[in-house]
């Protein structure tokens, strides 16, 4: 089963303009984080900084509380950089105990359609993500 993150309609309403010759500068305190799954207490918050999650590649910041997400995948590839906190990122079949601890400045590339998960090991983590296509989350059944 596939769940598009934009099904709530909220993320689509905060899409930021696509390619432009204008510079875009947004202070951290001006970012608007939208809860990805309102029915889940530990749901990540997403602040779209460029693109339209329903239509185009998108750049965003994701803020997580201390927790691990369920295994899932995405249709498109993405790259992520840890901005705050300590994260772990691993693929299905790998052991989270051996996944490296990823502090600020750490980077990973996630191919689309590969089942994986993430965990925030601190009270709060923030990652910058550039997704190469439409933003979706596909639970691993």
N, C-alpha and C positions, 0 to 999 in steps of 0.2 A: 504494500500500500504506500502511496506517495502523498506527502503532505507538503504543500507549498507554504513557505513561511508567510507569504503575503495573503493567505486565505483570510486572515483577520481584517485585511484592508488597511490596517494602521500603517504598516511599513510602506505600502504603496503611496500613501498620502504624504509621506515625508521624503519621497525620492528627491534627490538633488540633481541639478542639471548635469547633462552629459558633457562630452568634449566641448571645450570653449576656449577662446583666446583670453578669457578673463581669469585672473588669479582668484583662487578661493582660499580664504583664511578663516578658520573657526577656532576660537579659544575653547579649551576643554570645558569650561563652565557653561558654554553656550550649546553644547551638544544635547540632543534630546534622545534619551534611551527609551526604547519601546520594549516591553516584556514580550519575549518570543512566544511563550506558552503561559497565558494568564492563569490557567488552572493548576500550574505546578509551582510550588513555593520557591524552589531553587532554580527556576527558569532563568536563563541568561537574558540580559537586556542588550538590544542592538541599536547602535546609533549609525545610521547611514550617512556617510559624508560625501559620497559621489555615486551617481547612477540610480537606476530604478530596479529594485529587486525583482519585479515581475517581468521586466523586459530586457534588461541590459546587464553587462558585467557591473559589479558593485564593489565599492570600497566601504568598509565599515569598521567600527570599533565594537567589540563584544565584551560586556562586563559580566563576570560570573561570581557568584558566592562560592564559598568552600563546598565543593560537591564534585561528583563524577556524573557525566551525562550517560544516558543509555547508548549502546552501540547503534550507529546510524551511518548513512552515506549521503552523498550529494551528487547531483547529475554532473556538475561542472568541477573542474580542478580549482584549488585555491592555494594561496600562500598566506602564512600567518607569522606575525612577529609579536612576541610577548612584550608588553609595555609596562605592566605592573604585576607583581606577584610571582608565584612559581606554579607552573603548569606541568602536566604530563600529557603526552599524545601518543596513542598506540593503535595498531591495527588489530582486527579480529584475529584471534589465534595467537597473538603475542601476550606476554605476561606483563601486567601493569607494574609488578614489583621490579621488573628489569628495565622498564621504560625510563629514559633519562629525565632528570629534573631540569626544567627549562625556565630559567630566570629571565629578567628583562634583557632584551636584545637577542634572545634565542629565536630561531627561525625554523619553520618546517614548510614543506610542500606536500599537499594532499591530492593525489589523483582522484578524479571523479569516479563514482561508482565503487570505490573501495570502502568496505565497512571499517569503521574506526570509532574511537571515542576520545574524550578529553576529560581531564580532571584539574580542578583548581585546588591547590594544596594550602593556600593561605586564606585569610578571611575574605579577600577580594582579589580578583585577577582581571586584567584588561588585556585583550589582544587586538592588534590591527589585522584585518583580513582583507585581501583582495580576491574576490570570487570572479572567475573568468566567464561566467554565464548567469542564467537566471538562478536566483537563490531558492533552493529547496532543501528540505530535510526528509530523508527516507528512512524510517525506522527499520532496524534489522529484526525481522520476525522470527 
